[in-house]
Amino acid sequence: MGTETLVTEAADRRREQRGWYFYDWACSVYSTSVLTVFLGPYLTSVAEDAADADGYVHPLGVPVRAGSFFAYSVSLSVIVAVLLMPLVGAAADRTGRKKPLLAAAAYTGAAATTAMFFLGGDRYLLGGLLLIVANAASAVGTMLYNSYLPQIAPPEERDAVSSRGWAFGYAAGSLVLVVNLVLYTAHDSFGLSEGMAVRICLASAGLWWGAFTLVPLRRLRDRRTPAKEATAPGFRQLAATVRDMRRHPLTLAFLLAYLVYNDGIQTVISQASIYGSEELDLGQSTLIGAVLLVQVLAVAGALGMGRLARTHGAKRTILGSLVAWTVTLAAGYFLPAGAPVWFFVLAAGIGLVLGGSQALSRSLFSHLVPPGKEAEYFSAYEMSDRGMSWLGPLLFGITYQLTGSYRDAIISLVAFFALGFVLLARVPVRQAIRDAGNAVPEKI
């Protein structure tokens, strides 16, 4: 292969990587502004307005404490995603046409998020329905997006490329949160009510998601799957995927570890604003500022941990981040109410480990995927990422329902990080990479 050809291929790969980064830029605003900051407290307030004298709402006749409705909705959205992702992943690998499926997932989620503008009064059921649709679509879209990583980056580039993608996402989240903070804190100056300002912030995240998804859709390339590698449709493929993963038990062992510790990460992300507002008596402006701090530090954390991985290996760096998560979350249990300074300290700790732990987990898993099965295996990965992250919100909601204490609910999540550490430490990743049929990087 000539030098000119290699240069051309490298340039094409860089262009595709830059397009790939922009899906994180597009969809991360949903995760930040909607799921982490605004929707939890706002939907909880809407549910409280609709609650009976005992503080319960009754969706489909089931008594649910209003403060648990958001957590249960997140949990249900994840179960929907679990049913969809293996089917979509199988279709992507079977046809090689990921972009149309990515577009469908992205614009379904963007439309549902934009429709949150109409969430007001006592329409808690509408809020729950839109959350379920948007969150499930986000999970499916992210699964397809992640499955491009082994195709656009050789093994030696994946930690850096994955970390840059996360950094792009956190940078977008920071930028939009600054605008949200201005709009929310100065809503009177704009002639808006507090509720209207929140609804505009929710809807703007959907518009952002839809607009910037155009960039990856233009730059990413579909790879046709050879006929001999074509997969079966529907739930037959899900069964085939499970059987195939059983032939790679070390890959499955990593997924189990990731399922456990990432369940804790996702639950902290989705429930932190409720903990701050309901248990610590912090205002919405303080919560927005804290999440903004998380976003800014997560950019540095993702890039910094990417550099640490080049020196110490991705596995050791992830294990170190899980220790930091455990210490940070345990400290959060003891935060005094009405003390925003300590909440900002906690947010700083979360920000420094959040982006890196997720980015390095994604790049590490990419080495464990057998060639030609990227979307199929990343559907299982995304089930472990957002798809199986219903246990944490469910535990959080049940703990609050039983005890009425958000402190008890938040401390229960420490178990996910401790157990995840033990499970990941037991996985021999070099052997797992060899068993998947991939080259083992010098540092892993």
Beta strands, then each sheet from edge to edge (+ up, - down):
strand 1: 56-57
strand 2: 64-65
sheet 1: 1+ 2-
end
